[in-house]
Amino acid sequence: FALRTAEARDVSAIVALYGHYVRTSLATFDLVPPTEEEMARRRGDMLAAGLPFLVATEVSGGRLLGFAYAGPFRPRPAYRFTLEDSIYVAPAVTRCGIGRALLARLIEDATQAGFRQMIAMIGDSGNAASIGLHEQAGFARAGLLPAAGFKLGRWIDCVMMQRTLGAGAATPPV
């Protein structure tokens, strides 16, 4: 597989993959899959702000295997050096290193852009795959929000994990 910045031509495949997770999993708290127009807007806004929005594709054929982005953690200005990551991998190719590669590239791009912290808000405290992926990438558990969401007929916890980027809090941001 290859990693690259998401392009407009990727939006329909991103919507299809994300829609699968919206409809069938607790990985996202969205209840209705976004339209292509909405996802195109989200992608465009992130790229315009200098934030990473990546895709993993087959080297031959270019089929989308996964996507990931790092967006603002919270809208207030004091959070401007902290990002929240999101990673989605096609079900047929989970546990093949795609999520790990996407997360590593997000961390690298965010660090180079001057961000200092990355947060993961993992839906479902039983999501061992995502928790393990983030632990392997240097994230530590920062908290648990019990029953923070309700989806698919049940209450869902959020596991908050955090990773320092670059100098982290050791020096003031530039």
C-alpha positions, 0 to 999 in steps of 0.5 A: 500500500501507499500513503498520500494526502487525500485528493478530491477523487478519494471522497466517494471511497472515503464516504463509503468506508466511513459510512460502513463504520457509522452504520455498524460500529461504535468507532464513530459517534456519528449516527448518519453517514455524511454526504459526499459534499459534507466529506469534501467540505471536511477534507477541504477545510482540514487541508486548507488549515494545514492539517493532515488528511491521508489515504492508504491505497493499493499500489496497483489499482489505487483502491482505498484501504483506509484514511486518517486525519488529525483535526482540531481537538477543541475549537477554543484558541488555547487548544490550537497546538493539540490535534485529535486523530481519526483512523479508519481501515477497510474491514478486509485489510485490518491488522495488516499494518495500514492503521499503524502506518497512517497513525505514524504518518499523522504523528510525523506530519503533525509534529513537523507542522508544530503541533505539541499534543495528539489526542485519541478519543476511542469509542467503546472501552472494549475496542482493544484494536484501536487502544492497542494501536495507539499504545504502540504509537506511544499514546498513554491512557489519559482518561475514561468517559463512561457512557458518554454516547448512546449508539446501536442500542447501548451506552458507549464509553470513550477512552481518551489517550494522549501522545506528546508531539515534538517538544510537547510541553517542555518548551513554549510553542513558536 
